[in-house]
Amino acid sequence: MLSIKACLSAKEIANITWEMVLDPRGGIAPAIELHDCAAKKRSGRLIPLHKDLRLALSRLRRHSQGGGPIIL
C-alpha cells in the first residue's frame, strides 16, 4: 500500500520509521515526512497520506512496539 498509495520505492519503504508518519501527539500525521536519509537520491519530501493508507497505518500502529521502522 505504501508503494501504490504513496508512490514510494522499496528502499524508501524499508527506511520509513514511525517518527516520519506520526504527529507531535503520536497520531498519524496527514503526510509522511520522508527524511533525506530514507529517500531516493537523498531528496526528502512531504508525501500526503491517502485516506486508505492513513487508516492502514493507524491500524498497524495499534500493534507496533513503539518507535523504529514501520516494516520489519
Phi, psi and omega per residue, in radians:
M1 nan -0.634 3.086
L2 -1.098 -0.589 3.123
S3 -1.234 -0.820 -3.052
I4 -1.366 -0.858 -3.031
K5 -1.442 -0.395 -3.134
A6 -2.054 0.004 3.122
C7 0.982 0.770 -3.137
L8 -1.727 2.581 3.075
S9 -1.426 2.912 3.120
A10 -1.036 -0.706 3.124
K11 -1.082 -0.761 -3.131
E12 -1.155 -0.756 3.124
I13 -1.049 -0.738 -3.132
A14 -1.126 -0.421 -3.067
N15 -1.799 0.004 3.141
I16 -1.306 2.320 3.091
T17 -1.980 2.877 3.106
W18 -1.051 -0.571 3.122
E19 -0.980 -0.550 -3.094
M20 -1.391 -0.289 -3.100
V21 -2.031 -0.086 -3.124
L22 -1.719 2.557 3.039
D23 -1.483 3.066 -3.104
P24 -1.028 -0.425 3.133
R25 -1.522 -0.106 -3.135
G26 1.678 0.077 3.069
G27 -1.554 2.990 3.113
I28 -1.285 2.171 -3.124
A29 -1.287 2.867 3.117
P30 -1.301 -0.172 -3.134
A31 -2.590 2.683 3.016
I32 -1.501 2.235 3.061
E33 -1.683 1.504 -3.088
L34 -1.293 1.989 -3.112
H35 -1.295 2.750 3.140
D36 -0.941 -0.712 -3.079
C37 -1.159 -0.347 -3.122
A38 -1.768 -0.243 -3.008
A39 -1.572 2.702 3.009
K40 -1.074 2.472 3.107
K41 0.949 0.416 3.088
R42 0.964 0.588 3.124
S43 -2.016 1.550 3.137
G44 -1.118 2.824 -3.115
R45 -2.863 2.923 3.017
L46 -1.676 2.284 -3.115
I47 -2.100 1.939 3.114
P48 -1.028 2.478 -3.130
L49 -1.574 2.214 3.006
H50 -1.142 2.563 -3.079
K51 -1.024 -0.642 3.119
D52 -1.181 -0.689 3.123
L53 -1.197 -0.689 3.120
R54 -1.088 -0.732 3.100
L55 -1.121 -0.757 3.127
A56 -1.104 -0.724 3.117
L57 -1.160 -0.634 3.101
S58 -1.097 -0.758 3.110
R59 -1.148 -0.733 3.121
L60 -1.117 -0.653 -3.119
R61 -1.043 -0.635 -3.136
R62 -1.080 -0.432 -3.087
H63 -1.836 0.022 -3.090
S64 -1.451 2.848 -3.123
Q65 -1.716 0.437 3.138
G66 1.956 -2.315 -3.084
G67 -1.403 -2.901 3.120
G68 1.589 -2.915 -3.080
P69 -1.148 2.582 3.087
I70 -1.274 -0.783 -3.112
I71 -1.815 2.161 3.124
L72 -1.840 nan nan
